[in-house]
Amino acid sequence: MPSYLLSSKISLISSHSTKVTIFAPINRAFVNYKFAIKSSGEDRNSARHSFILSHIISDGYSVASEDGSFQTLKEGRVIRVEHVNGDIVIDGRAKVVGKVEGVNGVIYKIDNVLVD
């Protein structure tokens, strides 16, 4: 991803006037996960940027609301939020295990990463 695109997305996140929702994997979510380097030649920094952008939506969405699909800051990446047996599940694999509210949005702690 060109650095100017990444910097514009980072400024979006740090803006107090724009609401964002971040799905942040807790530490144990990374036990079996390693940043994958795509066969297309993606370098580690690009892989990290893709990972981060795949966990952020530019909306102050409350997962307590309703089920839905949402575009992440990573172009073409959509995540699905569902309520299953009292749990809030993201993409059928990550459960919301906590929540931190901020001035410009909310961070949901999740128990799994949202990328393969």
C-alpha positions as CSV (number, residue, x, y, z in Angstrom):
1,M,0.0,0.0,0.0
2,P,1.4,3.4,-0.9
3,S,2.5,5.3,2.2
4,Y,0.3,8.3,1.4
5,L,-2.8,6.1,1.5
6,L,-1.7,4.5,4.8
7,S,-1.0,8.0,6.3
8,S,-4.4,9.2,5.3
9,K,-6.1,6.2,7.0
10,I,-4.0,6.7,10.1
11,S,-5.1,10.4,10.3
12,L,-8.7,9.2,10.0
13,I,-8.2,7.0,13.0
14,S,-6.5,9.7,15.1
15,S,-9.1,12.4,14.2
16,H,-11.4,13.3,17.1
17,S,-14.2,14.2,14.7
18,T,-14.4,10.8,12.9
19,K,-15.9,7.8,14.7
20,V,-14.1,4.5,14.2
21,T,-14.6,0.9,15.4
22,I,-11.5,-1.2,16.0
23,F,-11.5,-4.9,16.6
24,A,-8.3,-5.6,18.6
25,P,-7.2,-9.2,19.0
26,I,-6.1,-10.0,22.6
27,N,-2.6,-11.4,23.2
28,R,-3.6,-15.1,23.1
29,A,-5.2,-14.6,19.7
30,F,-1.6,-14.4,18.2
31,V,-0.4,-17.7,19.7
32,N,-0.9,-19.6,16.4
33,Y,-0.7,-16.6,14.1
34,K,2.3,-15.3,12.2
35,F,2.2,-12.4,9.8
36,A,2.0,-14.1,6.4
37,I,4.0,-12.8,3.6
38,K,1.9,-13.2,0.5
39,S,3.3,-15.0,-2.5
40,S,2.7,-11.8,-4.5
41,G,5.9,-10.5,-2.8
42,E,4.2,-8.4,-0.1
43,D,6.8,-7.3,2.4
44,R,6.4,-7.5,6.2
45,N,5.4,-3.8,6.5
46,S,2.6,-4.2,3.9
47,A,1.4,-7.4,5.6
48,R,1.2,-5.5,8.9
49,H,-0.6,-2.6,7.4
50,S,-3.1,-5.0,5.7
51,F,-3.6,-6.8,9.0
52,I,-4.2,-3.5,10.9
53,L,-6.6,-2.1,8.3
54,S,-8.5,-5.4,8.2
55,H,-9.5,-4.8,11.9
56,I,-10.9,-1.2,11.6
57,I,-14.1,0.2,10.2
58,S,-14.6,3.9,9.8
59,D,-17.9,4.1,11.7
60,G,-18.8,4.3,15.3
61,Y,-20.6,1.0,15.0
62,S,-21.9,-0.6,18.2
63,V,-21.8,-4.4,17.9
64,A,-24.5,-4.5,20.5
65,S,-26.8,-3.2,17.8
66,E,-27.7,-5.6,15.0
67,D,-26.0,-8.1,12.7
68,G,-24.4,-6.7,9.6
69,S,-21.5,-6.5,7.1
70,F,-19.1,-3.7,7.2
71,Q,-16.3,-2.5,4.9
72,T,-13.0,-2.2,6.7
73,L,-10.3,0.3,6.0
74,K,-8.6,-2.4,3.9
75,E,-9.9,-2.0,0.4
76,G,-12.2,-4.9,-0.5
77,R,-12.2,-6.4,3.0
78,V,-15.7,-6.8,4.5
79,I,-16.3,-8.2,8.0
80,R,-19.6,-9.8,9.2
81,V,-21.0,-9.2,12.7
82,E,-23.5,-11.7,14.1
83,H,-25.1,-12.4,17.4
84,V,-24.8,-16.2,18.1
85,N,-26.1,-17.8,21.3
86,G,-25.6,-14.6,23.3
87,D,-22.1,-14.0,21.9
88,I,-21.1,-11.4,19.4
89,V,-19.1,-13.1,16.7
90,I,-17.0,-11.5,13.9
91,D,-16.5,-13.4,10.7
92,G,-17.7,-16.6,12.3
93,R,-14.4,-17.0,14.2
94,A,-13.7,-14.2,16.7
95,K,-15.8,-13.5,19.8
96,V,-16.0,-10.1,21.4
97,V,-14.6,-10.5,24.9
98,G,-14.4,-6.8,26.0
99,K,-15.0,-3.2,25.1
100,V,-13.2,0.1,25.6
101,E,-15.0,3.3,24.7
102,G,-13.0,6.3,23.4
103,V,-13.6,9.9,22.4
104,N,-13.8,9.0,18.7
105,G,-15.2,5.4,18.7
106,V,-14.9,2.1,20.4
107,I,-12.3,-0.7,20.6
108,Y,-13.7,-4.2,20.9
109,K,-11.3,-6.9,22.2
110,I,-11.7,-10.1,20.2
111,D,-10.3,-13.6,20.8
112,N,-9.0,-14.3,17.3
113,V,-7.5,-12.4,14.4
114,L,-9.7,-11.5,11.4
115,V,-7.2,-12.5,8.7
116,D,-5.9,-15.9,7.5
